[in-house]
Amino acid sequence: MKFTIDNKTNDNPINIMRELGYHLLKKEADQFSLVKSIGSNFYPRFHVYLEEKDNLLFNLHLDQREPRYKGTTAHNAEYNGEIIEKEKERIVQGFDN
């Protein structure tokens, strides 16, 4: 699920995402990859790609399990649905405070 947020806070967006339970997985160019585990294991997890432009550009999905084959990034993921919508709203609220 892709969405945009106006960054109304003076705080660093990565700090806000950390407050929401996300951890920085990696940074590539001007895109951050952040994850938040749902249970006690690494999967399932929310995975967000965040780009900081004029606005904050988010690409959120739910990774259900790790990639099956070494060297691939293909995995079982959900990009829409109620759980994704609820997490999106939680992120939006985190940036409104």
C-alpha positions in Angstrom: 0.0 0.0 0.0 1.5 3.3 -1.1 0.6 6.5 0.7 2.0 10.0 1.4 2.2 12.0 4.6 3.1 15.7 5.0 5.9 15.7 7.6 4.4 18.3 10.0 6.8 17.5 12.8 10.3 18.8 13.2 11.5 15.3 14.2 13.4 13.0 12.0 11.0 10.5 10.3 13.2 7.6 11.2 12.9 8.5 14.9 9.1 8.6 14.6 9.1 5.2 13.0 11.3 3.9 15.8 8.7 5.2 18.3 6.1 3.2 16.4 8.2 0.0 16.8 10.0 -0.1 13.5 13.7 -0.9 13.1 16.0 0.3 10.3 16.8 -2.7 8.1 18.9 -0.9 5.5 19.3 2.4 3.7 19.7 2.6 -0.1 20.3 6.0 -1.7 17.4 8.1 -0.5 15.1 5.2 0.5 14.9 3.6 4.0 13.8 0.0 4.6 12.2 -0.4 8.0 10.5 -3.5 9.6 8.3 -4.2 12.6 7.8 -7.8 13.8 4.3 -8.8 14.7 5.1 -11.7 16.9 8.2 -13.0 18.7 9.9 -14.1 15.5 11.3 -12.1 12.6 8.2 -13.1 10.5 5.5 -12.1 10.0 6.5 -8.4 9.9 5.4 -5.1 8.5 7.9 -3.8 6.0 8.0 -0.2 4.9 10.0 1.6 2.3 10.2 5.2 3.1 11.4 8.0 0.9 11.9 11.6 2.2 11.1 14.0 -0.6 8.9 17.1 -0.3 6.5 14.7 1.5 7.1 11.4 3.1 6.4 8.6 0.6 5.5 5.2 2.1 5.3 1.7 0.6 3.9 -0.6 3.2 3.3 -4.4 3.1 3.1 -7.4 5.4 5.8 -10.0 4.9 4.2 -13.3 5.9 7.5 -15.4 5.7 11.0 -15.2 4.5 12.1 -15.8 0.9 12.0 -19.5 0.0 15.2 -19.6 -2.1 18.6 -18.1 -1.3 19.5 -15.1 -3.3 15.9 -14.1 -4.1 13.7 -11.4 -2.6 10.4 -13.0 -3.6 8.2 -13.7 -0.5 4.6 -14.1 0.5 3.4 -10.6 1.2 0.1 -8.7 1.5 -0.2 -5.2 0.1 -3.9 -4.5 0.9 -6.5 -5.5 3.4 -7.7 -4.6 6.9 -4.5 -5.3 8.7 -2.5 -3.1 6.3 -5.1 -0.3 6.5 -5.0 -0.3 10.3 -1.2 -0.1 10.3 -1.3 2.7 7.8 -3.6 4.6 10.1 -1.3 4.0 13.1 1.6 5.4 11.1 -0.4 8.4 10.0 -1.4 9.1 13.6 2.2 8.8 14.7 3.2 11.6 12.4 0.2 13.8 13.4 1.3 14.0 17.1 
